[in-house]
């Protein structure tokens, strides 16, 4: 082998070693960056996991509050329905009572009309009695004071 061939082989070997060395160095840097990225990503995932666990706990509290709220609202609506049912029954009873009251007032009006007729008859009877009493007084007066009959102008 000649010196020139050895030289070319040395140069090619040196270039290949340089290229391979550069490739290895760059690959080492890239692997280091990638490792750092994976470490950071692991820390982020861990932090996200902690946050998600806290959020899951908060969601459980919220879900329990919603269930409790819905139960309370359901109980309240149930009570409102019972109260409305009671009120409806009371209004029905009140309607019946008002109907009876109307009937009683109607009967009372009829009784008052009868009483008014009786009082009118009684008033007429009293007037007749007053006239009779006046006539009787006049007649009694005639017999107790005979002078009035004999001398009517002396009154």
Phi, psi and omega in degrees: 000144184266166182293324181292323180290320178296317179300315180296319179295322178294316180296314180297318179297318180296315179297316181296320179294319179296312181297315181293319178297314178299317179298317181293318179297311179298319179295323177296315177299313180299319179295322178295314178298318180295319178298315178299321179295318179294321178298313179297319179296321178298317178296319179296318179296320179297314178298318179296323178297316178298314179297320180292324176297317178296318180295321178297318176299316178297322179293325176296318177298316180296317180297318178296318178298319179295318179297314179298318179296317179295322178297314180297316179297319177299316177298317179297315179295323178297317178295320178299318179297317178298315180297320178295321178297315178298315181296321178297317177298318179297319180294323178296314178298319179297321177297316178297316179299319179295322178297314178297319179299318177300317179296319179296319179295320178299314178298318179297319178298318178297318179295321178295321178298316178297317180296321177298319178296318179297318180293324178295316177297318180296320178297317176298317179296322178294319178297317177298317180296320178297317178297317180297318181295321178297318179294319178297320179299317180298316180293317179296319180296323179296319183280333179278337178231083183295339179297331178293328179286319184284322181234085185289339185278355183273359182298000000 
